[in-house]
């Protein structure tokens, strides 16, 4: 249609800048290896950190839930969509995060937008880390609060902004594990500043739940702050291998969200099979601690191997960014790695800042020693061919 011509022009502009995105298709179950086209490749860009998504326990739970509760939810949670299985999962999630209550959301994106647009209003202030997830950025934009950005993990800058604030309410919002940097928020210092300047803290624990802490309870457990963070968001995807999200906090917070949070109020409730799989995933996470141990051992081996080859590597978690810089070069590296049997997605602006394009490597507990070695050999070849090392 002629009126869509401008869209083609904009796509051409993205292509010329090396920023055009295309969907990579998986042709089978996603595990440590996956079929893409006619070949099987090692998958090193999944968020299934514990390898739980392929656990038989999840499939069994989904089947049993369909037989008991049906396939779908009949309405939003506030009408006819709240089933006993939803309550059971929310109680388990509250226990996981050390809070009195929890509330399910359709996605982490909707949870963050819902929180930031519901809890803050005109006259309030949001202080947000400059590298927070896009859902936090959009939630800040949609809120009626003023938004001040502090430099990434810079507590001196955050303290300076808090000193300058004379707003009615102050909310500090941060990722627990930053999804593109692979580093961890200094939550203890953030909490201390919040106490000093009468602010409260919102923690996006999407990439930390199941990964950080002795029991996988997330960033708060990692820092010995379990139950002390006012607002916690976590996902049922990522390390739990399913889909959906939740907010954990005190009962008054959850009751307020039930009554005022539009993304919660006007969304059909999660289907019972998904809820049952999430409950099963929590059980697997609790009972199979070897998964987290294996995850961190694989992380150590892959990170040290990449550093030993001479790549510029960031992070301190199973997210291992390999810095390239140039948009076209990072996508060429991704393409060459795929030819050698390793799928790692190139990440470019606007997901990361200009000049910071990277290969975002993420490892799983399901990767074996052979797969780590094969991946490192592929990185060596591509690094030498493209003069990255």
Secondary structure, DSSP 8 states (H G I E B T S, - for coil): -GGGHHHHHHHHHHHHTT---------S--SSEEEETTEEEEE-B-S-TT-GGG-HHHHHHHHHHHHHH-SS--SBTTTT---HHHHHHHHHHHHHHTSSEEEEES-HHHHHHHHHHHH--TT-EEEEETT--HHHHHHHHHSSSEEEEE-TT-HHHHHHHHHH---S-EEEEEESB-TTT--B--HHHHHHHHHHTT-EEEEE-TTTTTTSSTTS--HHHHTT-TT--SEEEEESSGGG-S--EEEEE-HHHHHHHHHH-HHHHTSB---HHHHHHHHHHHHHHHH-THHHHHHHHHHHHHHHHHHHHT--B--SSSEEEEEEE-HHHHHHHHHHHHHTTEE--EE-TTSS-TT-EEEEEE--TT--HHHHHHHHHHHHHHHHHTT--
